Amino acid sequence: MADRRTDAELVKGALEGSGEAFGALVARYKDAVFGVAYHRLGDFEEARDAAQEALVKAFTNLSKLREPRAFADWRYVA
């Protein structure tokens, strides 16, 4: 079942230390992040690695996100 919390709620939870909240964000956006990576790289394994790196980078830079509800767009540039 999909998590019904908003991105802003999940970001807030992740910033408060909830790995489960960030996991819910990853579950929500991992396919989209992979899709962008695959489109740019054209290789499944490279895209999978790039998507994982992008999500790790998003996590490590989460405190820099000024508007938590904008996570969907921000994850591509974090």
C-alpha atoms as a printed R data frame, in Angstrom:
   type eleno elety resid chain resno      x      y       z
1  ATOM     1    CA   MET     A     1  0.000  0.000   0.000
2  ATOM     2    CA   ALA     A     2  1.314  3.426  -0.927
3  ATOM     3    CA   ASP     A     3  2.288  5.814   1.832
4  ATOM     4    CA   ARG     A     4 -0.315  8.577   1.999
5  ATOM     5    CA   ARG     A     5  1.916 11.143   3.703
6  ATOM     6    CA   THR     A     6  2.917 14.168   1.665
7  ATOM     7    CA   ASP     A     7  6.480 14.681   0.496
8  ATOM     8    CA   ALA     A     8  6.758 17.528   2.995
9  ATOM     9    CA   GLU     A     9  5.724 15.232   5.851
10 ATOM    10    CA   LEU     A    10  8.190 12.563   4.742
11 ATOM    11    CA   VAL     A    11 11.022 15.070   4.359
12 ATOM    12    CA   LYS     A    12 10.296 16.430   7.827
13 ATOM    13    CA   GLY     A    13 10.351 12.918   9.238
14 ATOM    14    CA   ALA     A    14 13.601 12.091   7.468
15 ATOM    15    CA   LEU     A    15 15.198 15.271   8.782
16 ATOM    16    CA   GLU     A    16 14.108 14.238  12.275
17 ATOM    17    CA   GLY     A    17 15.969 10.949  11.828
18 ATOM    18    CA   SER     A    18 13.322  8.611  10.479
19 ATOM    19    CA   GLY     A    19 14.918  6.191   8.047
20 ATOM    20    CA   GLU     A    20 11.436  4.842   7.367
21 ATOM    21    CA   ALA     A    21 10.296  8.267   6.151
22 ATOM    22    CA   PHE     A    22 13.211  8.570   3.739
23 ATOM    23    CA   GLY     A    23 12.593  4.975   2.657
24 ATOM    24    CA   ALA     A    24  9.048  5.984   1.750
25 ATOM    25    CA   LEU     A    25 10.431  8.839  -0.391
26 ATOM    26    CA   VAL     A    26 12.807  6.404  -2.095
27 ATOM    27    CA   ALA     A    27  9.966  3.961  -2.741
28 ATOM    28    CA   ARG     A    28  7.887  6.780  -4.204
29 ATOM    29    CA   TYR     A    29 10.549  8.136  -6.561
30 ATOM    30    CA   LYS     A    30 13.091  5.383  -7.274
31 ATOM    31    CA   ASP     A    31 11.505  4.380 -10.570
32 ATOM    32    CA   ALA     A    32 11.392  7.965 -11.823
33 ATOM    33    CA   VAL     A    33 15.007  8.580 -10.810
34 ATOM    34    CA   PHE     A    34 16.048  5.362 -12.539
35 ATOM    35    CA   GLY     A    35 14.087  6.353 -15.638
36 ATOM    36    CA   VAL     A    36 15.915  9.660 -15.937
37 ATOM    37    CA   ALA     A    37 19.268  7.958 -15.397
38 ATOM    38    CA   TYR     A    38 18.505  5.273 -17.978
39 ATOM    39    CA   HIS     A    39 17.343  7.846 -20.503
40 ATOM    40    CA   ARG     A    40 20.594  9.773 -20.080
41 ATOM    41    CA   LEU     A    41 22.977  6.811 -19.855
42 ATOM    42    CA   GLY     A    42 21.312  4.125 -21.976
43 ATOM    43    CA   ASP     A    43 22.762  1.310 -19.864
44 ATOM    44    CA   PHE     A    44 20.738 -0.567 -17.249
45 ATOM    45    CA   GLU     A    45 23.552 -1.201 -14.749
46 ATOM    46    CA   GLU     A    46 25.001  2.292 -15.048
47 ATOM    47    CA   ALA     A    47 21.531  3.772 -14.635
48 ATOM    48    CA   ARG     A    48 20.879  1.653 -11.557
49 ATOM    49    CA   ASP     A    49 24.155  2.796  -9.995
50 ATOM    50    CA   ALA     A    50 23.506  6.430 -10.933
51 ATOM    51    CA   ALA     A    51 19.983  6.296  -9.488
52 ATOM    52    CA   GLN     A    52 21.295  4.880  -6.231
53 ATOM    53    CA   GLU     A    53 23.987  7.558  -6.060
54 ATOM    54    CA   ALA     A    54 21.404 10.263  -6.764
55 ATOM    55    CA   LEU     A    55 19.170  9.054  -3.935
56 ATOM    56    CA   VAL     A    56 22.100  8.842  -1.511
57 ATOM    57    CA   LYS     A    57 23.088 12.365  -2.527
58 ATOM    58    CA   ALA     A    58 19.511 13.536  -1.986
59 ATOM    59    CA   PHE     A    59 19.603 12.035   1.505
60 ATOM    60    CA   THR     A    60 22.930 13.619   2.424
61 ATOM    61    CA   ASN     A    61 21.785 17.007   1.132
62 ATOM    62    CA   LEU     A    62 18.230 16.849   2.475
63 ATOM    63    CA   SER     A    63 18.877 19.563   5.044
64 ATOM    64    CA   LYS     A    64 19.582 21.987   2.160
65 ATOM    65    CA   LEU     A    65 16.080 21.572   0.747
66 ATOM    66    CA   ARG     A    66 14.343 24.889   1.386
67 ATOM    67    CA   GLU     A    67 10.837 23.785   0.464
68 ATOM    68    CA   PRO     A    68 10.107 20.186   1.580
69 ATOM    69    CA   ARG     A    69  7.071 19.871  -0.679
70 ATOM    70    CA   ALA     A    70  9.410 20.405  -3.663
71 ATOM    71    CA   PHE     A    71 11.320 17.151  -3.098
72 ATOM    72    CA   ALA     A    72  9.949 15.644  -6.325
73 ATOM    73    CA   ASP     A    73 11.774 18.209  -8.480
74 ATOM    74    CA   TRP     A    74 14.714 18.877  -6.181
75 ATOM    75    CA   ARG     A    75 15.882 15.242  -6.114
76 ATOM    76    CA   TYR     A    76 17.193 15.643  -9.666
77 ATOM    77    CA   VAL     A    77 19.485 18.550  -8.823
78 ATOM    78    CA   ALA     A    78 20.509 17.835  -5.232
